Amino acid sequence: QVRLVESGGGLVQAGGSLRLSCAASGIIFSINKWGWYRQAPGQQRDLVASITNGDDRPNYADSVNGRVTITKDDETSTVFLQMNNLKPEDTAVYYCVARRYSDSADFPSWGQGTQVTVTS
């Protein structure tokens, strides 16, 4: 079982920055990949960025590439999402996810989400 708690969301003007944090606890050693997703009202939940455990290889959605950076601190079991040059279309609830893969199956654990609102 993995528990995730996000923080760092808020209200920011276009062009501003936010740093989201995701604190993990529980059976963390089994996690294969960490990620951030976002969901705007009436929209599906989409991947923003992910990072693979072990090689720390990041992956970014085209819509945020060049504006966001995902990192993790293994000592504190925290995953970060640094977001710069924010746009109104980045407004959404941002969710942290920890994925465990076993025998081709995916076992995700989700946080409760943190609201990001970007004003023009």
One Martini backbone bead per residue (centre of mass of N, CA, C, O) as a GRO file, in nm:
protein
  120
    1GLN     BB    1   0.096   0.036   0.023
    2VAL     BB    2   0.028   0.373  -0.099
    3ARG     BB    3   0.086   0.708   0.009
    4LEU     BB    4  -0.045   1.027  -0.116
    5VAL     BB    5   0.068   1.381  -0.086
    6GLU     BB    6  -0.033   1.679  -0.197
    7SER     BB    7   0.128   1.998  -0.287
    8GLY     BB    8   0.137   2.357  -0.408
    9GLY     BB    9  -0.104   2.471  -0.484
   10GLY     BB   10  -0.283   2.743  -0.673
   11LEU     BB   11  -0.274   3.089  -0.734
   12VAL     BB   12  -0.186   3.217  -1.065
   13GLN     BB   13  -0.032   3.389  -1.294
   14ALA     BB   14   0.052   3.432  -1.588
   15GLY     BB   15   0.396   3.322  -1.593
   16GLY     BB   16   0.417   3.163  -1.356
   17SER     BB   17   0.493   2.964  -1.058
   18LEU     BB   18   0.513   2.611  -0.954
   19ARG     BB   19   0.547   2.368  -0.674
   20LEU     BB   20   0.501   2.037  -0.660
   21SER     BB   21   0.411   1.790  -0.411
   22CYS     BB   22   0.492   1.431  -0.327
   23ALA     BB   23   0.420   1.238  -0.055
   24ALA     BB   24   0.552   0.926   0.043
   25SER     BB   25   0.409   0.614   0.170
   26GLY     BB   26   0.518   0.293   0.243
   27ILE     BB   27   0.552   0.071  -0.033
   28ILE     BB   28   0.806   0.204  -0.223
   29PHE     BB   29   1.009  -0.010  -0.348
   30SER     BB   30   0.780  -0.111  -0.572
   31ILE     BB   31   0.818   0.131  -0.745
   32ASN     BB   32   0.852   0.222  -1.098
   33LYS     BB   33   0.654   0.483  -1.125
   34TRP     BB   34   0.616   0.834  -1.159
   35GLY     BB   35   0.340   1.085  -1.150
   36TRP     BB   36   0.163   1.340  -1.340
   37TYR     BB   37  -0.167   1.460  -1.335
   38ARG     BB   38  -0.459   1.605  -1.508
   39GLN     BB   39  -0.789   1.774  -1.432
   40ALA     BB   40  -1.038   1.914  -1.591
   41PRO     BB   41  -1.335   2.021  -1.631
   42GLY     BB   42  -1.478   1.770  -1.828
   43GLN     BB   43  -1.214   1.605  -1.828
   44GLN     BB   44  -0.961   1.414  -1.864
   45ARG     BB   45  -0.698   1.234  -1.746
   46ASP     BB   46  -0.366   1.361  -1.781
   47LEU     BB   47  -0.052   1.354  -1.868
   48VAL     BB   48   0.243   1.533  -1.774
   49ALA     BB   49   0.447   1.344  -1.592
   50SER     BB   50   0.740   1.122  -1.571
   51ILE     BB   51   0.929   0.879  -1.360
   52THR     BB   52   1.183   0.650  -1.341
   53ASN     BB   53   1.296   0.412  -1.162
   54GLY     BB   54   1.661   0.428  -1.138
   55ASP     BB   55   1.704   0.635  -1.409
   56ASP     BB   56   1.527   0.901  -1.410
   57ARG     BB   57   1.334   0.906  -1.652
   58PRO     BB   58   1.174   1.140  -1.836
   59ASN     BB   59   0.829   1.247  -1.912
   60TYR     BB   60   0.642   1.452  -2.153
   61ALA     BB   61   0.411   1.649  -2.242
   62ASP     BB   62   0.370   1.855  -2.505
   63SER     BB   63   0.214   2.091  -2.346
   64VAL     BB   64   0.483   2.111  -2.124
   65ASN     BB   65   0.727   2.112  -2.275
   66GLY     BB   66   0.974   2.328  -2.121
   67ARG     BB   67   0.795   2.401  -1.835
   68VAL     BB   68   0.861   2.123  -1.698
   69THR     BB   69   0.976   1.943  -1.392
   70ILE     BB   70   1.076   1.621  -1.291
   71THR     BB   71   1.134   1.505  -0.956
   72LYS     BB   72   1.334   1.320  -0.703
   73ASP     BB   73   1.347   1.219  -0.350
   74ASP     BB   74   1.460   0.938  -0.197
   75GLU     BB   75   1.497   1.024   0.102
   76THR     BB   76   1.182   1.155   0.116
   77SER     BB   77   0.973   1.050  -0.086
   78THR     BB   78   0.970   1.282  -0.324
   79VAL     BB   79   0.772   1.451  -0.567
   80PHE     BB   80   0.824   1.683  -0.835
   81LEU     BB   81   0.666   1.991  -0.988
   82GLN     BB   82   0.795   2.215  -1.208
   83MET     BB   83   0.626   2.525  -1.297
   84ASN     BB   84   0.643   2.725  -1.585
   85ASN     BB   85   0.485   2.943  -1.762
   86LEU     BB   86   0.194   2.972  -1.700
   87LYS     BB   87  -0.135   2.879  -1.807
   88PRO     BB   88  -0.471   2.872  -1.818
   89GLU     BB   89  -0.464   2.567  -1.939
   90ASP     BB   90  -0.337   2.454  -1.655
   91THR     BB   91  -0.598   2.432  -1.530
   92ALA     BB   92  -0.619   2.205  -1.245
   93VAL     BB   93  -0.607   1.891  -1.120
   94TYR     BB   94  -0.337   1.749  -0.944
   95TYR     BB   95  -0.188   1.422  -0.976
   96CYS     BB   96  -0.048   1.164  -0.806
   97VAL     BB   97   0.154   0.872  -0.910
   98ALA     BB   98   0.198   0.519  -0.832
   99ARG     BB   99   0.370   0.258  -1.003
  100ARG     BB  100   0.302  -0.097  -1.026
  101TYR     BB  101   0.463  -0.373  -1.175
  102SER     BB  102   0.297  -0.699  -1.258
  103ASP     BB  103   0.263  -0.911  -1.492
  104SER     BB  104   0.153  -0.663  -1.686
  105ALA     BB  105   0.051  -0.508  -1.444
  106ASP     BB  106  -0.129  -0.223  -1.304
  107PHE     BB  107  -0.058  -0.042  -0.984
  108PRO     BB  108  -0.218   0.228  -0.881
  109SER     BB  109  -0.150   0.529  -0.690
  110TRP     BB  110  -0.341   0.794  -0.547
  111GLY     BB  111  -0.403   1.104  -0.492
  112GLN     BB  112  -0.615   1.385  -0.409
  113GLY     BB  113  -0.504   1.648  -0.496
  114THR     BB  114  -0.425   1.972  -0.663
  115GLN     BB  115  -0.495   2.300  -0.713
  116VAL     BB  116  -0.472   2.477  -1.030
  117THR     BB  117  -0.470   2.838  -1.091
  118VAL     BB  118  -0.482   3.033  -1.395
  119THR     BB  119  -0.450   3.368  -1.469
  120SER     BB  120  -0.484   3.637  -1.715
   0.00000   0.00000   0.00000
